[in-house]
Amino acid sequence: MAETITAQQAAERCPEWQKMVAGKPYDAGDPELRAARERCRRLYHSFNTSWQEKPARDALLHELLGGRGKACAINPPFFCDYGANIFVGENFYANVNCTILDVCEVHIGDNVLLAPGVQIYTAAHPVAVAPRVAGVEFGKPVRIGNNVWIGGSIVICPGVTIGDNSVIGAGSVVTRDIPAGVVAVGNPCRVLRPMTAQELAEI
């Protein structure tokens, strides 16, 4: 059985990890990276198949994620590459079938809601055939601000930033940055309208 290592161990002893999180081309087949992904799979498998009480599930999330607020709820099944590059704020909620490919960092603010089937990708492959076939990959970080609602079956592509308070309509494919305080929909996702003063008013 292959050794499984923590993300911290991978970062300390694996040059490819350093390249990966910096958004540089890296070898995804590196043995240290494979071991870190195997550890991640074991953790999310335990989380996804666990009928334990909330404290036990929270302990698994604490071990899996890079950082999280105290109020953090994820409905299984949940999938990710490494887990250690995912940072979520307070009152985070992800519904079922959330996938986050976190070869680069994913930062999610406070009071963010993810509907079922949300997919967040930082991972990418070269367009050129030769390096792609050789297993070269790279990534770009994703950032989601505070008070954002992401609708069902949405894909968020590498390098995207979504501003505070915005709403992304179901089925959208977000290929570029979305500003704060808007409703955006579509494939590719575009701003539909600014949010009204009433919608933005504090409750």
Buried (B, 14 or more C-beta within 10 A) or exposed (E): EEEBBBBEBBBEEBEBBEBBBEBEEBBBEBEBBBBBBBBBBEBBBBBBEEEEEEEEBBEBBEBBBBEBBEEBEBBBBBBBBBBBBBBBBBBBBBBBBBBBBBBBBBBBBBBBBBBBBBBBBBBBEBEEEEBEEEEBBBBBBBBBBBBBBBBBBBBBBBBBBBBBBBBBBBBBBBBEEBBBBBBBBBEEBBBEEBBEEEEEEEE
